[in-house]
Amino acid sequence: MGDISSLGVRDARWAKTHLWPAPSSLITFSCYRRLPLLKTVRARDVFVREMARVRDEYEFLLVGYVVMPEHVHLLISEPRKGNPSTVMQMLKQRVSKKLRKRNRESSVAQLRLAFPEPVENIRSFWQARFYDFNVYTNRKKREKLEYMHRNPLTRGLVKHPKDWPWSSWPFYVMGKPGLVGIDIVPE
């Protein structure tokens, strides 16, 4: 086919989309009003389990991730089924549904205390939108992975990335799968 610069604009776009490896997307999304709705071990574990299920169902490659108390970063490929918006919709719905289940009904006579609103009473679990950044180069992929894996340190949650199991750090540094397996994307 030769040099892509010899192709017309429309043909060049087609070649980039269909002949070259598809870019990864760094997707960032937040809990409603950036509340720390993923602050518990249970909440982060539920998120990781649902993320693995959605990955299997929509067939995308999971290149990297980090789950923070109030936001999440995912580095994923284009899914075989649906698109990134569909993936995000399903992931958010499933996590929200699992984490907002009422464990017990409160009595009408029960004393109400002025503490933060329980998760099941807030208007929404997630912010409505997500941010998507296309990652085309290996250099940019490494940059985004390093940024994601530094998040727990930057926020003062741990002293070393190895102490935050809700990320892909163990795969990249120690070759271990961590809580969910990471897909190898050839460089």
DOTORRO-637691 format. One record per residue: residue in three letters; chain; x, y, z of N, C-alpha, C in turn. Coordinates in steps of 0.05 Angstrom, whole numbers, plus 5000, padded with zeros to 4 digits. Example, Ala and Ser with C-alpha at 12.3 -4.5 7.8 and 13.67 -1.06 7.14 Angstrom:
<recs>
(rec ALA,A,(5264,4886,5156),(5246,4910,5156),(5264,4934,5156))
(rec SER,A,(5257,4955,5142),(5273,4979,5143),(5258,5001,5157))
</recs>
This chain:
<recs>
(rec MET,A,(5017,4976,5000),(5000,5000,5000),(5017,5025,5000))
(rec GLY,A,(5042,5023,5011),(5060,5046,5010),(5055,5065,5033))
(rec ASP,A,(5066,5089,5029),(5064,5110,5049),(5036,5120,5051))
(rec ILE,A,(5027,5124,5076),(4999,5133,5080),(4995,5161,5070))
(rec SER,A,(5016,5177,5069),(5013,5205,5059),(5004,5206,5030))
(rec SER,A,(5008,5184,5015),(4999,5184,4987),(4969,5178,4985))
(rec LEU,A,(4956,5170,5007),(4928,5164,5007),(4912,5190,5011))
(rec GLY,A,(4887,5190,5001),(4870,5213,5007),(4863,5213,5036))
(rec VAL,A,(4852,5235,5046),(4845,5238,5075),(4826,5215,5084))
(rec ARG,A,(4805,5210,5068),(4786,5190,5075),(4799,5162,5076))
(rec ASP,A,(4816,5156,5056),(4830,5130,5055),(4850,5128,5078))
(rec ALA,A,(4863,5150,5085),(4883,5149,5107),(4869,5144,5133))
(rec ARG,A,(4845,5156,5137),(4830,5150,5162),(4822,5121,5162))
(rec TRP,A,(4813,5110,5139),(4805,5082,5138),(4829,5064,5145))
(rec ALA,A,(4852,5070,5133),(4876,5053,5138),(4884,5054,5167))
(rec LYS,A,(4883,5078,5179),(4890,5080,5207),(4871,5064,5225))
(rec THR,A,(4845,5064,5218),(4825,5050,5234),(4826,5020,5229))
(rec HIS,A,(4830,5011,5204),(4827,4983,5198),(4853,4968,5194))
(rec LEU,A,(4875,4980,5188),(4900,4966,5183),(4919,4967,5206))
(rec TRP,A,(4919,4988,5221),(4938,4991,5243),(4924,4982,5269))
(rec PRO,A,(4940,4974,5289),(4928,4967,5315),(4911,4990,5325))
(rec ALA,A,(4888,4983,5335),(4870,5004,5347),(4883,5016,5371))
(rec PRO,A,(4878,5041,5376),(4889,5054,5400),(4875,5044,5425))
(rec SER,A,(4889,5047,5447),(4876,5042,5473),(4863,5068,5481))
(rec SER,A,(4844,5067,5499),(4831,5090,5510),(4836,5091,5540))
(rec LEU,A,(4845,5114,5549),(4846,5119,5578),(4820,5131,5585))
(rec ILE,A,(4805,5117,5601),(4778,5126,5609),(4779,5133,5639))
(rec THR,A,(4770,5156,5645),(4769,5165,5673),(4740,5172,5680))
(rec PHE,A,(4730,5162,5702),(4703,5169,5711),(4703,5171,5741))
(rec SER,A,(4683,5186,5751),(4682,5193,5780),(4656,5185,5792))
(rec CYS,A,(4657,5181,5818),(4633,5177,5834),(4618,5203,5835))
(rec TYR,A,(4592,5202,5840),(4575,5225,5842),(4587,5246,5861))
(rec ARG,A,(4590,5270,5850),(4601,5293,5865),(4628,5287,5877))
(rec ARG,A,(4642,5268,5865),(4669,5259,5875),(4668,5249,5904))
(rec LEU,A,(4645,5238,5912),(4643,5227,5938),(4659,5201,5939))
(rec PRO,A,(4672,5194,5961),(4688,5170,5963),(4671,5145,5966))
(rec LEU,A,(4655,5139,5945),(4636,5116,5947),(4650,5089,5943))
(rec LEU,A,(4676,5090,5934),(4692,5066,5932),(4714,5065,5953))
(rec LYS,A,(4708,5077,5976),(4728,5079,5997),(4732,5053,6013))
(rec THR,A,(4714,5034,6011),(4717,5009,6027),(4729,4987,6009))
(rec VAL,A,(4742,4969,6023),(4753,4946,6009),(4731,4931,5994))
(rec ARG,A,(4708,4927,6007),(4686,4913,5994),(4677,4927,5968))
(rec ALA,A,(4675,4954,5969),(4666,4969,5946),(4686,4966,5923))
(rec ARG,A,(4712,4968,5929),(4732,4966,5908),(4733,4937,5897))
(rec ASP,A,(4729,4917,5914),(4729,4889,5905),(4705,4884,5887))
(rec VAL,A,(4682,4895,5894),(4658,4892,5877),(4664,4905,5850))
(rec PHE,A,(4676,4929,5850),(4682,4942,5824),(4700,4924,5807))
(rec VAL,A,(4721,4913,5819),(4740,4897,5803),(4726,4871,5792))
(rec ARG,A,(4709,4859,5809),(4695,4835,5799),(4676,4841,5776))
(rec GLU,A,(4662,4864,5778),(4644,4871,5756),(4659,4880,5731))
(rec MET,A,(4682,4893,5735),(4698,4901,5712),(4707,4876,5697))
(rec ALA,A,(4715,4855,5711),(4724,4830,5698),(4700,4818,5683))
(rec ARG,A,(4677,4818,5694),(4653,4807,5681),(4646,4823,5655))
(rec VAL,A,(4646,4849,5658),(4640,4866,5634),(4661,4862,5613))
(rec ARG,A,(4686,4859,5620),(4708,4855,5601),(4702,4829,5585))
(rec ASP,A,(4695,4808,5600),(4690,4782,5587),(4666,4784,5568))
(rec GLU,A,(4645,4798,5576),(4621,4801,5561),(4624,4818,5536))
(rec TYR,A,(4639,4840,5538),(4641,4859,5516),(4668,4856,5500))
(rec GLU,A,(4685,4838,5510),(4709,4830,5496),(4728,4853,5489))
(rec PHE,A,(4736,4867,5510),(4757,4887,5506),(4782,4879,5521))
(rec LEU,A,(4804,4889,5513),(4829,4884,5527),(4832,4904,5550))
(rec LEU,A,(4839,4893,5573),(4844,4910,5596),(4875,4913,5598))
(rec VAL,A,(4884,4937,5592),(4913,4943,5591),(4923,4952,5618))
(rec GLY,A,(4906,4967,5633),(4913,4977,5659),(4890,4989,5673))
(rec TYR,A,(4892,4992,5699),(4870,5004,5715),(4880,5012,5742))
(rec VAL,A,(4865,5030,5754),(4868,5036,5783),(4841,5045,5793))
(rec VAL,A,(4833,5034,5816),(4807,5041,5828),(4814,5058,5853))
(rec MET,A,(4806,5083,5853),(4810,5101,5875),(4784,5104,5891))
(rec PRO,A,(4785,5116,5915),(4760,5118,5930),(4738,5134,5916))
(rec GLU,A,(4745,5154,5899),(4724,5170,5886),(4726,5171,5856))
(rec HIS,A,(4744,5157,5844),(4746,5156,5815),(4761,5131,5805))
(rec VAL,A,(4759,5126,5779),(4772,5102,5767),(4785,5110,5741))
(rec HIS,A,(4808,5098,5736),(4822,5101,5710),(4823,5073,5698))
(rec LEU,A,(4815,5071,5672),(4817,5046,5658),(4832,5051,5632))
(rec LEU,A,(4851,5034,5624),(4864,5035,5598),(4855,5010,5584))
(rec ILE,A,(4837,5013,5564),(4825,4991,5550),(4826,4994,5520))
(rec SER,A,(4822,4971,5506),(4821,4972,5477),(4792,4977,5470))
(rec GLU,A,(4787,4981,5444),(4760,4983,5433),(4747,4955,5438))
(rec PRO,A,(4723,4954,5449),(4710,4928,5453),(4701,4916,5427))
(rec ARG,A,(4700,4889,5425),(4689,4875,5402),(4659,4878,5400))
(rec LYS,A,(4646,4879,5423),(4617,4883,5424),(4612,4911,5435))
(rec GLY,A,(4595,4926,5422),(4588,4952,5431),(4611,4972,5427))
(rec ASN,A,(4612,4992,5444),(4632,5013,5442),(4640,5021,5471))
(rec PRO,A,(4659,5039,5474),(4667,5046,5502),(4643,5058,5518))
(rec SER,A,(4625,5072,5505),(4602,5083,5520),(4584,5061,5531))
(rec THR,A,(4580,5040,5514),(4564,5017,5523),(4577,5003,5546))
(rec VAL,A,(4604,4999,5544),(4619,4986,5565),(4616,5002,5591))
(rec MET,A,(4620,5028,5589),(4618,5045,5613),(4590,5044,5625))
(rec GLN,A,(4570,5045,5608),(4543,5044,5618),(4538,5018,5634))
(rec MET,A,(4546,4996,5622),(4541,4970,5636),(4557,4967,5661))
(rec LEU,A,(4583,4976,5660),(4600,4974,5684),(4589,4991,5707))
(rec LYS,A,(4582,5016,5700),(4571,5034,5721),(4545,5023,5732))
(rec GLN,A,(4527,5014,5715),(4501,5004,5724),(4504,4980,5743))
(rec ARG,A,(4521,4961,5735),(4525,4937,5751),(4537,4943,5778))
(rec VAL,A,(4558,4960,5778),(4571,4966,5804),(4552,4982,5822))
(rec SER,A,(4538,5001,5810),(4519,5017,5825),(4497,4999,5837))
(rec LYS,A,(4486,4981,5821),(4465,4964,5831),(4474,4947,5854))
(rec LYS,A,(4498,4935,5852),(4509,4918,5873),(4514,4934,5899))
(rec LEU,A,(4525,4958,5896),(4534,4973,5919),(4511,4989,5932))
(rec ARG,A,(4489,4993,5917),(4467,5009,5929),(4445,4991,5941))
(rec LYS,A,(4448,4965,5940),(4428,4947,5952),(4425,4954,5981))
(rec ARG,A,(4400,4954,5990),(4395,4959,6018),(4400,4933,6033))
(rec ASN,A,(4416,4934,6054),(4421,4910,6070),(4399,4905,6090))
(rec ARG,A,(4385,4926,6099),(4364,4922,6118),(4345,4946,6117))
(rec GLU,A,(4321,4942,6124),(4302,4964,6126),(4305,4977,6153))
(rec SER,A,(4303,5004,6154),(4305,5017,6180),(4276,5021,6190))
(rec SER,A,(4274,5020,6216),(4249,5022,6229),(4240,5052,6229))
(rec VAL,A,(4214,5056,6228),(4203,5083,6229),(4210,5096,6255))
(rec ALA,A,(4211,5080,6276),(4217,5090,6303),(4247,5094,6308))
(rec GLN,A,(4263,5086,6289),(4292,5087,6293),(4301,5116,6293))
(rec LEU,A,(4318,5123,6312),(4329,5150,6314),(4347,5156,6290))
(rec ARG,A,(4342,5179,6277),(4358,5187,6254),(4380,5206,6264))
(rec LEU,A,(4405,5199,6257),(4428,5215,6265),(4438,5231,6241))
(rec ALA,A,(4450,5254,6247),(4460,5272,6226),(4488,5264,6216))
(rec PHE,A,(4489,5241,6202),(4514,5232,6191),(4511,5234,6160))
(rec PRO,A,(4534,5231,6146),(4532,5232,6117),(4511,5212,6107))
(rec GLU,A,(4499,5220,6085),(4478,5204,6072),(4489,5176,6064))
(rec PRO,A,(4474,5155,6071),(4483,5128,6062),(4483,5127,6031))
(rec VAL,A,(4500,5109,6021),(4503,5106,5992),(4477,5101,5979))
(rec GLU,A,(4459,5085,5991),(4434,5078,5977),(4415,5102,5975))
(rec ASN,A,(4420,5124,5990),(4402,5147,5990),(4411,5170,5972))
(rec ILE,A,(4435,5169,5961),(4444,5191,5944),(4431,5189,5917))
(rec ARG,A,(4429,5211,5903),(4415,5213,5878),(4426,5195,5856))
(rec SER,A,(4452,5193,5855),(4465,5177,5835),(4491,5166,5846))
(rec PHE,A,(4501,5144,5836),(4526,5133,5846),(4550,5144,5830))
(rec TRP,A,(4546,5149,5804),(4567,5158,5786),(4561,5186,5775))
(rec GLN,A,(4581,5201,5768),(4578,5224,5752),(4568,5215,5724))
(rec ALA,A,(4553,5231,5711),(4540,5223,5686),(4559,5216,5664))
(rec ARG,A,(4581,5229,5662),(4598,5226,5639),(4625,5213,5646))
(rec PHE,A,(4641,5207,5626),(4668,5198,5630),(4686,5212,5611))
(rec TYR,A,(4712,5212,5617),(4731,5225,5600),(4747,5203,5585))
(rec ASP,A,(4751,5207,5559),(4764,5188,5542),(4788,5201,5528))
(rec PHE,A,(4811,5189,5531),(4835,5199,5518),(4847,5176,5502))
(rec ASN,A,(4849,5180,5476),(4861,5159,5458),(4891,5158,5462))
(rec VAL,A,(4901,5134,5465),(4930,5129,5469),(4940,5114,5444))
(rec TYR,A,(4955,5127,5428),(4965,5116,5402),(4993,5104,5403))
(rec THR,A,(5009,5114,5422),(5037,5105,5422),(5045,5090,5447))
(rec ASN,A,(5065,5074,5446),(5075,5060,5469),(5085,5079,5490))
(rec ARG,A,(5098,5101,5482),(5107,5121,5500),(5084,5133,5516))
(rec LYS,A,(5062,5139,5503),(5039,5151,5516),(5026,5130,5534))
(rec LYS,A,(5026,5105,5525),(5015,5083,5542),(5030,5081,5568))
(rec ARG,A,(5057,5081,5567),(5073,5079,5591),(5068,5103,5609))
(rec GLU,A,(5066,5127,5597),(5061,5151,5612),(5035,5149,5627))
(rec LYS,A,(5014,5140,5614),(4987,5138,5627),(4987,5116,5648))
(rec LEU,A,(5000,5094,5644),(5002,5073,5664),(5017,5083,5689))
(rec GLU,A,(5039,5097,5685),(5054,5107,5707),(5037,5127,5723))
(rec TYR,A,(5023,5144,5709),(5005,5164,5722),(4984,5149,5738))
(rec MET,A,(4971,5129,5726),(4950,5114,5741),(4962,5101,5766))
(rec HIS,A,(4985,5088,5763),(4996,5073,5786),(5007,5091,5808))
(rec ARG,A,(5013,5116,5801),(5022,5136,5821),(4999,5147,5837))
(rec ASN,A,(4975,5145,5827),(4951,5157,5840),(4949,5151,5869))
(rec PRO,A,(4950,5126,5878),(4947,5121,5907),(4969,5133,5924))
(rec LEU,A,(4993,5136,5913),(5015,5149,5927),(5011,5179,5929))
(rec THR,A,(5004,5191,5907),(4999,5220,5905),(4977,5228,5925))
(rec ARG,A,(4957,5211,5928),(4935,5217,5947),(4941,5210,5976))
(rec GLY,A,(4965,5198,5981),(4973,5191,6008),(4958,5166,6019))
(rec LEU,A,(4948,5149,6001),(4934,5125,6010),(4953,5103,6018))
(rec VAL,A,(4976,5102,6005),(4997,5082,6010),(5024,5095,6006))
(rec LYS,A,(5044,5081,6016),(5072,5091,6012),(5085,5080,5987))
(rec HIS,A,(5074,5057,5977),(5085,5044,5953),(5062,5032,5937))
(rec PRO,A,(5064,5032,5911),(5042,5021,5894),(5036,4991,5901))
(rec LYS,A,(5056,4977,5910),(5051,4948,5917),(5030,4945,5939))
(rec ASP,A,(5026,4967,5955),(5007,4966,5977),(4978,4972,5969))
(rec TRP,A,(4974,4978,5943),(4947,4984,5933),(4939,4963,5913))
(rec PRO,A,(4925,4942,5922),(4919,4919,5904),(4899,4925,5881))
(rec TRP,A,(4885,4947,5882),(4865,4953,5862),(4876,4969,5839))
(rec SER,A,(4898,4957,5828),(4910,4969,5804),(4925,4947,5789))
(rec SER,A,(4934,4954,5765),(4948,4936,5748),(4979,4936,5754))
(rec TRP,A,(4987,4951,5774),(5016,4953,5780),(5029,4926,5784))
(rec PRO,A,(5018,4907,5798),(5032,4881,5802),(5039,4867,5776))
(rec PHE,A,(5022,4870,5756),(5027,4857,5730),(5052,4870,5717))
(rec TYR,A,(5053,4896,5716),(5074,4909,5702),(5101,4908,5716))
(rec VAL,A,(5101,4907,5742),(5127,4907,5757),(5136,4880,5766))
(rec MET,A,(5117,4863,5774),(5124,4837,5785),(5115,4813,5768))
(rec GLY,A,(5100,4819,5746),(5091,4798,5729),(5068,4781,5741))
(rec LYS,A,(5055,4792,5762),(5033,4778,5775),(5007,4789,5766))
(rec PRO,A,(4986,4773,5764),(4960,4782,5753),(4946,4803,5771))
(rec GLY,A,(4950,4803,5797),(4935,4821,5814),(4906,4811,5817))
(rec LEU,A,(4888,4829,5823),(4860,4821,5828),(4845,4814,5802))
(rec VAL,A,(4854,4825,5780),(4842,4818,5754),(4865,4816,5734))
(rec GLY,A,(4863,4797,5716),(4885,4794,5696),(4887,4817,5677))
(rec ILE,A,(4911,4823,5668),(4916,4844,5649),(4923,4832,5622))
(rec ASP,A,(4913,4844,5601),(4918,4834,5574),(4944,4846,5563))
(rec ILE,A,(4960,4829,5551),(4985,4838,5539),(4979,4850,5512))
(rec VAL,A,(4988,4874,5508),(4985,4887,5482),(5013,4890,5470))
(rec PRO,A,(5018,4878,5448),(5045,4879,5436),(5055,4907,5431))
(rec GLU,A,(5080,4912,5436),(5091,4939,5431),(5100,4942,5403))
</recs>
